[in-house]
Amino acid sequence: MTYFFETYGCQMNIAESAAVEQLLIARGWTKASDAQFADMVIINTCSVRASAESRIIGRLGYFTGLKAVREKRPHAKTRKMEAAAEYVKNGPIPLTLVVMGCMAQRLLDSLKKDWPAIDYVVGTFAKNKFGDIISAAENSSQAQEAAAFGAAQDASLDEKPIYNFASLSLEPGAFSSFVPIMNGCNNFCAYCIVPYVRGREVSRPLSEIFEEIKVLGGYGVKEITLLGQNVNSYLCEDPDFGRVDFPRLLELICRKIEETGSPIKWIRFDSSHPKDLSDRLIEVMAKEEKICKHIHLPVQHGSTKILQKMNRKYSREQYLELVQKIRAAVPDISLTTDIMIGFPGETEEDFEAAYSLMKEVQYEDAFMYYYNPREGTPAAKWPDQIPLETKKERLQKIIDLQLVITQAEMEKQVGKTITVLADKTTLENPNELLGKTERDERVAFAADKSLIGSFVRVKLTSLNGHTFKGELV
């Protein structure tokens, strides 16, 4: 039997899709070349922004039609689905449609009612139900009775629903892998839906993290990224090591990798909250060679007034001081960020504060977007919303600025010889490899395919957009 994933949103969603994929592979399923020909389609959803949910709704419309075609209902056929119609010419072929992730959790009680073609809605805390879903798909050639799993989105967070960490989140054949270490968020930023769909923070036991990293090393993985909605708030009590916070976790992982002779040489982490990025963490990053010299440090805004309204728990001055500490300890570090423009109550003065912060910090790259109200969050109800046109105009100024900064920052790297992890061949040239640097930059260079999955030395010779061109040394 065959499966197909569509994954939207954050790196945690990518990791959770990979974990479910591992279950399917273990049961003998194979990946379909196209969703049209899969026995099971799994849509892993995102609720952080309305744009993500809009794209998913569009895909649900598509899959509703596809299921009708697969069931040989001619009135639902469209020209886009001719291949699927040809596929089922010899008889109906059922399609199991599963929706999981944050949007599934947020709309747990209504999604199936609105989209009857969905067979299973799997909430954030119910991924352990996938074994039953796979069995049902294997044991019946008929459409399964629809079901919804998980805690209702309005359940009290004090009830502490249990989040299940998967034992392995490796994408098949990958040399880089995500390792989820914590889930949820306690910060309740005024604009953010995450605490309501992911729940309160829970940290993964140390023994489970060690075991997954050991398994990844056995698969030949060379790079891991520790994941959490607020990754540097990790905290656990371990019977052997006592109280382990995030800096201590990084140290312990480095020692375990060294002790076992693991091929893993790079360690990354995402996403960091500035309020939890401690002096101790900066110290660990500076001394541990395996920790990549890159931090994604979302600032969200440059105005202290707006940061306070957002409930970000730091000021502009505190954030800039943190950046200074990081760069003093790790001079060659690459900094990237998230910034939101047009938050309720943002004045021209506030916008200029955001603009000036971007100029002052000189991020290598940034994810830039304008505020989009999310139902269920406090800011969505506030009266001082910013007109859409104003938000777009301000955002464009930020984008234009960052494009110039990114170009200038990346050009500083041209001429250097650096270590690169070769990932794959480029789309344009099968004799050219694409890799990533310790600073999380992309490099294309001529080399044999046998080097895929290896660390190589590359001289950066030029810059093409946001990708370096290089020569193998």
Buried (B, 14 or more C-beta within 10 A) or exposed (E): BBBBBBBBBBBBBBBBBBBBBBBBEEBEBEEBEEBBBBBBBBBBBBBBBEEBBEBBBEBBEBBBBBBBBBBBEEEBBEEEBEEBBEBBEEEBBBBBBBBBBBBBBBBBEEBBEEBEBBBBBBBBBBBEBBEEBBEBBBEEEEBBEBBBBBBEBEBEBEEEBEBEBBEBBBBEEBBBBBBBBBBBBEBEBBBBBBBBBBBBBBBBBBEBBBEBBBBBBEBEBBBBBBBBBBBBBBBBEBEEEEEBBBBBBBBBBBEBBEEBEBBBBBBBBBBBBBBBBBEBBBBBBBEBEBBBBBBBBBBBBBBBBBBBBBBBBBBBEBBBEBBEBBBEBBEEBBBBBBBBBBBBBBEEEBBBBBBBBBEEBBBBBBEBBBBBBBEBBBBBEBEEBBEEEBBEBBBEBBEEBBBEBBEEBBEEBBEEEBEBBBBBBBEEEEEBBBBBBBBBBBBBBEBEEEBBBBBBEBBBEEBEEEBBBBBBE
